[in-house]
């Protein structure tokens, strides 16, 4: 739904038949921007979900054009490519410097093939609202960068054009330098080559107030049975382990120096044919490493990904093109961070952080991640943070949080919070 703000701090739902017609699809992200250069705000909707098969028409994105009066209609056929992907995000920017808004489209995964890196897309605008994908050679390694969850644009090299920062599951904090519309991976050169995690969100802000832009990123957190480090990463192995034509993702983690599958025996039986014949009981399955179960030769032939860092963190720009990693507070690691806001919430002239998270969709054997009720982190003159509990800040969230937005209602600041399968909350930002 689209809601229009009215006088008196009220909102009303906008009549938008094009949205009602597509209500059976799952929209995972959206962006307002001027697609066709007529001076008003158009709307791009990203479709996603792993329930649909790859190539399903239900995964087609939508571009809705504004007639200037707040009425939206579908863009003409051919305005956007029919990608039919499990999308995750859309980020507008004029990456080719021709004066119109282009798009980065992030893709989360390939339905039915978890672990394989899907295609990522840069769409070039011809100025009239018609978008064409850049060829893979101009994307470089961005084309198959990984399982992307979020992205943001920043002029990393300060050459006047936007570069792209991308995060995702089993991915580093990845930076792609833009050179006249061609992109090069500079992640390792930026000091981010060992940041592989289960990242949910990424954004930019000048946290240390030195004139350059730093990064804020929400990760899986540390309140989990899964522990990750460079020496002992959480690993993903992908192979057709039972020769039935379907790739099987196996996740393992280390304990006492050995890597064990995190799946229970019952879960593994449902996934891989024949496991019950080799391991008829939990007694026989207990203590078996991934190497014991699948063998060194088969694992060596498998696609392997890893996560080495689960801490949510800020990344301070040192001014020389590299970043210093600073994990956020202990409280910020209680649950996955799904979104954040940066602002001067206590009016002391120093940037603060507002965090929201949780994840209710985890498998029972790992446990629901619901230990976050929202965190206000106040910055100080040393650019460290004091974390306030909800009872201290008044910012108390309940639910599986997904997004937050700062909005203005009658010249006052409010924080809009949006959970998954829950109720929208609105917080007034006190003076």
N, C-alpha and C positions, 0 to 999 in steps of 0.2 A: 504494500500500500504506500501511497504518497500522502503526506500530511502537510497542509499549508497553515502557516502561522497567521492567526487573526489578532486584532486588537484585544486587549484584556487578557493577555497571556494564555490564549486558548488556541487549540489546533483543530482543524477539520480535515477529514479524509477527502482527497481530491478524486473526483470521478475519473477513472482511468480504465476504460474498457480493455485496452491492450494488456494491462496487467492482469485483469480478471481472466482473460482468455488463456493466459499462460500459467494459471495458478497450480496446474498439476506438475509443473517442473520445480526443480530446486535451484534457487538463486543463492550463490555463495558469496558474491561480492558485487559492488556497483560503484560507478563513478559518474558524477556530473562534470561535464566539460563541453566546450563549444566545438562540436564535431564538424559542422558544416559552415563555420565562419560567418554566421548571420547575427552574432552578438548575444544569443541567448544560450541557456544551459540545456544541453541534451543529456541523455542518460544511457550509459552502457551497462548491461546486465550480464554477469558471468554465471554460466550454468555449471553445475557440478554434481557429484555424488557417485559413489562406487557401486550403487545398486544397478545402474544402467550399464549395458554393454558398450564397449568402445565403438564409436561410430553411430550411436543411437541419436536420432533426431531430437530427442529430449535433452541432449547435451549441447544443442546449438545455442550460442550466445545471441543476445538481442541488442540492437541499437535503436533507441527510441528518440525521435526527433521532436523538438519543442517548436510549436508554431509561433512562439513569442507571446502567447496568451496563457501559457501553462497547460496547454493541451498537447498530449503526446501521441504520436503515431509511429508504427514500424517504419524504419528506413526502407528505401526502395530495394528490391532484390538485387543482390550483388554488391551492396554497400560494404558488407563485411564478409570475410570468407567463412565457409561452412566447415569449421574445425572439428566440432563434435568431440570435445575432450572433457575430461574431468577437471574443470578449471578450478583455480584457487583465488586469483586476484587480477585486477586490472589497474594499471598505473599510467595515466596520461602524462605526456611531456613532448616538447618539440625536439626530438633527438636528432633530426636532420637539419635543423636550423633554417627551415624555409618559412617560418611564420605561422604554421598551423599545428594543431595538436595531434601527435602520433600516440601509439599505445604499446605498452608491454603487457602481454597476457601470460600469467603464470599458470602452469598445469601441475596438478597435485600428484596424480598417479594414472596408471593404465588399469582400468577395471579388469579384475581377474588376473592381473600380472603384477601384484605388489612387489616393489623392489626394482623393477626395470624403470630406468629414467625416461619419462615421457618427453615429448617435444615441448619447447618453450617458443613463444612467438613475439616478434616485433612487427607491428602493423604500421605501415607508412600511409599517411593521409595525403591525398592528392589536392587538398584544399577545399574540396566540395563535399567532404564527408564520405568519400569512397576509400576504403582501406585495403591495402595489399600486403601480404606477408613478405618480409625480407627473405632472400634466399639464405639457406643455412650457412654458406661460406661467409656471409657478413656477420652472422652471430658468433662464429667460432665455437668454442666449447659451451657458450651459453645455450646453444641449440639443444643440448642434452645435459644441462647442468645438474639435474637431479629432480627430486620430488619437492617442488617449490610450494611453499606456503605463503610467502609474503615477499614484498620488494619495495624499494623506494629509490627515487632519483636524487643524486647529489653530484655537484661539480667537484669530484675528487681531485683532479689535477689542475683545477682552476684555470682552464683554458676557454671557458665561456660556454661549453656545451655540457649537457647532463650525462653523467655516468650512472651506472645501474648497480645497486646493491641488492643481492638476492639471498634469501634464506629458505631452508626447508628441512625435511626429515632426512637424516643421514648426510647432511650437507655442512660444509664450512659456511661461515659468514663470507659470502663470495662477492667480489667486486669486479665489474667488467667496465674497462675504460673505453669511452666512446671517442673514436677518431673519425669525424665526418661521417657518422652513421655506420661504421664498422667497429665491432666490439672485441676486445682482447681481455682475457682473464689475468688480472693482476693481484689475485688473492694472496699468493705466497709472498710476493714482493711487498704487500701491505702489512705483513706480519700476522696474517690470519689463516695460515696454512694448517694449523692444528686446532681448529675450532669446530670440528665436526660434532653436531648435536642433533637434537630433535627440536629445531627452532620453530616457533609459532609466529613471531612478529618481529618487525624491524622498523626503526625510524631514526630520524636525525634531529639533532639539537646542539647548540653550542653550550654544553654542560659546564665547561670550565671557563667560559666567557673570555676566551683568548682570540676570538675572531674567526676560528675555523669550526667546522661541523664535526661533532662526535656522533657515535652510534649508540642506540639503545636496542637491546634484543631480548625477547622473552623465550625461554627454553623450557625443557621438561621439568626442571627442578630436582631437588635432592631427596625429597620425602617419598622414596620409592624403594622397592627391593632391588631395583636395577641401579648399579653403580658403574660409572664410566670414567676412564682415564686414558691417557696416551699409552700407558704400559698395559692396561687391562681394559680394552674397549668393549662396549656392547656391540655385537656383530650380527649382521644379516647375511645368511647364506641362501642363494637362490639357485635351484636346480630342479629338474624333474626326477626327484629321488625315487619314485616308484614306477617310472616309465609308463605313465598313463597319458602322456601328452600335455599335461598341465604343470606349469612351474610351481614348485612348493617353496614358499619363504620360511626359513627357519631362523629364529632369533635366539642368540645365546649370550650369556653373560658369565663373567669370571667369578669364581669362588675358590679361595685357597690355591690360586695359581692355575686352575684348570677352568675351561669354558664348558658350561652346561646349557642345554636347551632350556628356555624358560617355559615351554609348553608342558603341561601335565601329560601323563600317559594317555588319558582319555582324549585330550585335545589332539595329540599326535596321531592317535588311531583314526580319528575322524579325517585327518588331513592326508595321511600317507598309507596307502594300501600295504598290508603285510606286516605292519609294525606289531600287531597283536600276536603274530606267530613267533616273532623273535623275542618279544617281551610280553609274556602272558599275564604278568602281575606287576604291581608297583614294587615289589621286592626285587624283581629282576631288573626293573627299569632304574631304580634308585642308584645314584652314583655314576651313571653312564654319561660320559662327556660326549660332545658332538663328534669327536673323532672316533670314539668307541662305537657310536651308533651308525655313522655314515662312512667312516673310513677316510684316510688321508687322501687317497687317489681321487675319490668323488668330490671331496671338499675342495681339492686343488683345481678342479674343473668348474667349480661353482662361481657364479657372480658373487662378489663379496663387498659389502659396505660396512661402515663402522661409525660409531659415535664415541667421541673421546671426552666430551664435555656436556654435562647436563645443567650446569649453573646458568641462570639468567644473569646477564652482565651488561655493563656499559663498556664501550671501547673508545678510549680517549685518543683523539687525533694529536699526534706529536708534532705536527706541522711540517714533517718531512716526507709525508706520504705513507707513514706507518702508524699503527694503532697499538695502544697498551690496553690489555684486558684487565678490567676490574669487576670481579663478581659482585652482585648486589647482596644485600644483607641476608642474614639467616632466615628472617621471616619471608623474604621474597622467594625463597627456595622451597616453601612448604607445599606448593602446588605448581603446575604449569602456569606460566604467564601467557595469556592469550591476547592481551592488548594493554596499552599504557597511554598516558597523556603526559606531556611535559608542559609545565607552566609555573608561574610564580604564585603559588597558592597561598603563601603566608605573607605576601607583599613586602618581602625584605630585599628585593632586587636580585635574588639568586634563584636559578631554575630548580624546581622540585619535580618529583615523579609521582604519578598516581597509577597504581597497578591493579589489574583485574585478571582472574584466571579460573582454574579448575578444569577437570576433564571427567565427565561422568560416563564416558563411553568405553572405558577400559574393560578388559576381560576380568571376570570375577577372581581368577587366580592372582591377578596383580593388584586388585583392590581399586575402588573408586577414589579418584584424587579430588577431594573436596575440602581441603584444609585452609583454603584462602577465602577471606571475607572482604578482600580489598585492602590495599596498603597505601597510605600516604607517606612518602619519603621526602623529608624536608632537607634541602641542601644548605650547607653552611659556607663560611668564608674559606675553609680548607677544601671545599668541593667534596666533602664526605656527606653521608646521609644519616639522618635520624629517622627511624621507622616508627610511625605512630600506629597503634592498634585502633581498630574501629571505634572502640569506646572513647578514645581520645580525640579522634578526628571527626567523628560523626559520619564518616564514609563507611557504610556497612552494606556489603553485597551478599545476597544469598542466591546461589544457583551456579549453573555451568556457564560462566560468562564468556562472551565472544567479542563484543565491540563496545567501545566508549567514544563519545564525541563531546567536545566543548561547543555549546550553542549559546546564542544570545537571545534573551526574551525581554523586550522592553528595556534594553540597555543594561540588563543584568546578566551575569554569567551563570550558566547552569551546566551540569554534567549529565549527559544522557547515557545510560548503561543498558546494554541489550544482551540478555542471556539466551542460551539455546533452550527451547521448550519451557520458557518461563515468562515472567512479567517484566516489562520495561520499567525501569526506575529513573526518576529525575531528581538530582541533588542540586540545591541552590548553593553556589559558591559564596560563602560568607565574606564580608568585607574585612 
